[in-house]
Amino acid sequence: MPWLTACADDLEVLHWWTSAGEQKALSELQIRMNDKNLEWQDFAIIGGGGSEAINVLKSRIISGNPPTAAQIKGTTIKKWSKLNLIADVDQVARDNDWDNLLPDTLKSSLQFNGKYVAAPLNIHRINWMWVNPEPFSDINQPIPQTWQQLIDVAPLLQKKGYQPLALGSEDWQYSTLFEDVLLGTQGADFYRKALVDLDDQALSSQKMVAVFNVLAQIRKILPAVSTDGKWDTATRQLMAGKAAIQFSGDWAKGEMDFYGSKPGVDILCLPAPQNSDAYIYTVDTMVMFPSTTLRQKQIQVKFAQTLMDADFQVAFNQKKGSIPIRQDISPEAFDQCAQASMAAFKNSAEKATLLPSMVHSMAVDERVQRSFFEVLDYFFKHLDIDAEQATKQLATAVKASH
């Protein structure tokens, strides 16, 4: 392959961490690499929950000019490993005892043919509900614990001038809400059948119709579609008291911290309604690309080692909002929301209710994921589509994509 000799001379890293909180977390990595006398060349791609970055990365690879490393994760790691596009980091993993530091349930997502091919940074919980308590105090109502309670309290919030939900208008944000509702109303077993196994009977079942019926009610209380429909804009609306609730992964906590809102105090962190017994996760990972130059290989080794360094894992995750993937790190250095996430992760691992996120590339490949995104985006933006129609569209689209 001619592109194997075309890697950047220094540390060029492609990623999609572009919000204020994400940039603050990323600076922890940049500082450490600069301290190792490596020139950080930032290659940030805005938007799309990572889909735009992957498209740019593909074009770089096809043109024979891959970066030194890139943020890809989940099913994409194995897919690209099969095509020999990714360099393994197995020697780094063995030298630094990754087998004993990483959760058993997540190791396989970092490996291909028994070798580590990706270096992990963290674990994000997806099924969080972030709550500004002031709107609920203002209307003298409790924070909803079920989806029906959320739907019932929404008109009271709206009457007082609050937006019940802070939600951007990107397809992956709608799909995150879908994951939460599906898990909360139908349980972990159905989640696996529908979003991991892609079981056609589950996807076309009355249970799925029931999920869309709940979403159809929530659809009525969402903010209008906005040209600035990014997740971090929604988080700032929540912090400002304009909205009562946001459903988002815990990267939202990194944004809160950046702007001075204290997670767990100013903004409460609770599992999404009826989601307390399961943990939907994604893992941020970096992969390296094959190189024939000794210098690039040495840079990549230093990079992979740094990502799993204990001090870095603490500093990075404190700012990112996630929790360390290393299991030997004490919760004491983290806020109460992160500590709750660590406890929930361990509890779900014991109960076998750790669930890979479809939305965040852990459960299905890009084609299948895109089918979910397109159907859900259309459903949320077209109020005339009912639950039966949406279920048929989803089952058909997913079946055609795999």
N, C-alpha and C positions, 0 to 999 in steps of 0.2 A: 504494500500500500504506500503510495507516494507521500501521503500526509503524515506518516509516522515520523518524518524528519522535520516537520514544519511547525512544531510546537513553539510557543512564545519563549523568548530568551529568559524572562523572569517569571514571577508568579502572577499570571493573568487568571482571574477567577470570575466565571460567569455565574450570576445569581439573580434572584428577583426580590431581594430585600431592599425595598426603596422607601418604606414609610419612615417617619422620624424615629420611632422606637426600634425598628429593625436596623436602621443605620447605626444607632447607638450601640446595639449589640454587636454588629459586625465590626465596629471599631476595635473591640477587644481582640478580634482575630488579626486585624490589620496591624495593630501595635505589636503583637507578638511576632508576626512574620517580619516586620521591619526590624525588630530587635535581633532577629537572626540574619540580618544583613541581606534580606530579600526585598526587592522592590515590588510592592503591591500594585498591580495594574487592575483597577476595578472595572468590571464589565457588567453593569447592572441593567436589567431589562424590566421596564415598568409594565404592570398590568397582567390581567388574565389568570391570576392565581398560579402563575408559572408556565402556562401554556405558551405564551408569547416567547418566553425565554427558551423553551425547548425548541420552538420553531427556528429561532436564531441560531441555537447551538447546532441543529441539524445542518443548516446552511454552512456553518463554519467547518463542520466535519466534511461535508461533501466537497467544499472548495479546497480541502487539504490544509486547513489552518485552524485546528482545534485549540482552545485555550489550554492552560496547564491543568486546570481543574474546573469542575462545574457542579452546580447544585442540581442533581436529579435524584429521584427516590423511587422506592416501591417497585412496582412491576416493570418500570422502564429500565431499572438496573439489570434485571435478568434478561430482558429483551435485547439490550445493547451488548450484554456480555456474550450472548449467543452469536452475535455478529462480530465478535472480537474487536469491539470498539473501545473497550475499557481495560485499563491496566489493573492487574490485581494488586492488592496491598497486603497480601497474606503474610509476607515476611515481617512487616511492621506489626501486624496483629499478633503474630506468634512472639515476637520479641517483647511486646508490651502487654502480654497476658490478656488480650481481649476476651478470650473464651471464659475467663473467670470474672470478668468485669461487667459483661453485658447480660441482659435478661435472656433466659433461654428461649422465650417465646418470640424474640425479635431477631435472633441471630440469622435465621434462614433468609430474611429479607435483605441481608447485607452480603450474602454469599452466592457463589455460582460454582457448581461442580466441586463443592467442599472447600473453596478458597474465598477469603474475604476480598470483595471487589469494591467496597464502598466504606468510607469512614463516617461514622455517625456523630452528630453533635448533641442530640436531644430527643425528648419525647414531647409531643404536643397532644393535649387532650382536646378533642374537637367538640364534644357535646357539653359545653358550658353554657350557662345562662348568666349573663352579666346584668346586674340590676342597680339602677339608681333608686335608692329607697325613698327619696324625697317626693316623687309623684305619688307613691302609694300612701305615704303619710298624709299628703295633701287631700287625697280622696278618702282617707280613713278606711283603707282596704288592705287585706294581707297580700303578700307577694304570692302569685299563683303557683300552685304545686302540681296542677294537672293542665293539660292543654285546654280542656273545657273551661277551667277557671280563668285561663288567660283570655280566651275568647269572650267570656262573660264580663270581665273587668274592662275590656278595651273601650267600650262606649263611655264609661265613666271617666277614663283617662282623656279620651278625645274631647269630652264635654268641658274639661278643665284646661284644654289647650295643649295637652301632651300627645306626642306621637307614641302609641303603644310599643311599637317595635322600631328600632333603628336597624335598617337593613339596606345595603346597597343594591344596585340593580344589575350586578354582574351574575352570570349564569351559575358560577360556582357558589355564590352566596345563597341563592335560592336552593341549590342542591344540598347545601349544608343544613338548611332548615328541614328539607325533605328527610335527610338521614336522621335527624333528631326526632321528628314526628314518627317516622317509621319504627324506630327503636322503642320510643316511648309507648306507642299504642299497640305494637305487635310483638315486641320482645326480641331477645337476642337470637333465638333459633330462627325466627322468620327473617331477621336481618341477614344472617349468614346465607340462608337459602336464596334470598332475593338479590343481595348486593355482592355476595362473594361467589356463591355457586352459580348464580344467574339461572336458577331453576325456573323454567317457563311457566310451570303451574303456579308457583309463588308470584311471579311477576304479573300474571293475568288473573289472579285470584280475587275473591271478594275482600280479602284482607287488604289487598293493595287498593281496591276501590275505597275502603274505609279510610286508608291513609290519605288519599286524595280528597275525600270529603272533609277531613279535618283541615287540610291545606287550603281547600276552597273557602272555608270560613276565615282562616288566617289571611288569605289573599285580600279580603275585603278591608282589612285594617292596616295594610302595609302603606308606607309612604309612596307618593307618586314616583314613577320612574324618573331618574335624574341623570343628567349628562355627567355629573360628578358622583357616580354611584359606587365609590370605592369603600372598602371595609373600614379604613381608618377614618374616613369622613363620618361614617356611622358611629364609630367609637367616640369621636369628639362631640357628636350630637348627644350621645348618652351622658358623657361627662358634664356637658353644659346644662343638663337638666331638661333639654328639649324632648328627649325620648326616655322611656321608662326601662326598656329591656333591649339587649342585643344578644343574639345567638351567634357565637363565634368561638373559634379555637382560642387558646390562651395567649396567642400573639397579641390579642387585644390588651392583655395586661401589661405587656411591654410598652404599648402606646400610652396607657394610663399613667404608668410610672414616669414616662418621659415628660408628660404634661402636668405632673404634680398631683394626680389623683391617686389616693392610696388604695390599692386593691384589697378587698376584704373589709374596708372601712367606708371610704367614700363611694366606692362601687363594689357591690357584693358579688361574690362568686358562688354560684350554686349549680348543681347538675341541671341540665335541661329537664323540663317536666317529665316525670315518670322514667327518668334515665339513670337514677342513682345506682342501680345494680350492675351497670355495664359501662365500659370505658372505650369510646371510639378514639383511635389514635392515628397519628402519623409520625414519622421520624424524618427529620431533616438530615440529609446525607450529602457528602461530596464524593465525586468520583474523579479519578485521574485518567489521563489519556496516554496511550503507548508512546514512548519516545526512544530514539536510538542514541540520544546524547546522555552521557554520564551526569552532566550538570543538571539537566532537567529531572533525571531520576532522583538525584540527591535532594532537589527542591521538593519533589513530590513526597519523599519519605519524611522530610521535616514537617511538611504540611499535614500529612496524615497523623504523625505523632502528636502534633499540637492540638488537633481536633479532639483527641481523646485524653489530653492532659487534664488532670484533676482540677488544678487551679483555673484553667481556661474554662472547663465545663461549668464551674461555679459562676465565674464572672460573666460568661456569655449568657447563661440561662437566667441569671438574675435580671438581666436587661431584656432578654427576648420574651420572657413570660413563660417559657417552657420549663421542663425539669430535666436534670442530667440523665443521660442514658446509662452512665456508669452507676452501678448499684452499690458502690462502696462510699458514696458521698452522703454526708449527714444532712438531714433536712434543716438543721438549726440555722444555717446561713440564709434560709429562704423565707419569704413571707407566708402568711397563713393560707393563701390560695394555692401556692406551690406545694406546701406541706399537705394540704388536702388532696391535691393531685397525686402526690407520691403515695399516699395511703390508699387512694382509690385504685391506682394502678396495681399495687400489690394485692389488694382485695379481689380485683377482677381477674388477675392472673391465677389466683387460688381457685376462684369459682369458674374459671374457663369462660369468662365473659369479656375478655379483651377482643375488640372488634376492629379490624383494619378499615380505614376510611376509604369508601369509594371515591368521594369527592377529592381527596388529597392523595390519590394515586397508589394507595396501599393494597387495594382489593382487586382492581381490574386494570386492563391495559387501556391505552389512550383512546382507541377506537370505541370501546364499550363506554368508557367514561364520557366521551363526547356525545354518545347517544343519549345517556341520562341527561347531560347538560342541556342539550337542544330541546328535548321534550319538556323538561321542567321550566326552562326559560320561557318557552312558548306558553305553557300552562299559566305561569304567574303573570304574564303580560297580556293574556287574552281571557277576559272574565267569562266569555261565552263557552269556553271549553269546560265541560263538566267532568266529574270523577270517573265515570264509565269511559268516556272518550279518552281521557288522559291515560287510564290504565291500558287500554287497547294500544294506544300510540307507543307507550313505553315498552310493553311486551314485544311489539312488532319491531321497534327500533333496536332493542337490545339483541333480539334473536338474529336480526340481520347483520349485526356487527361482530359476531364471534362465531 
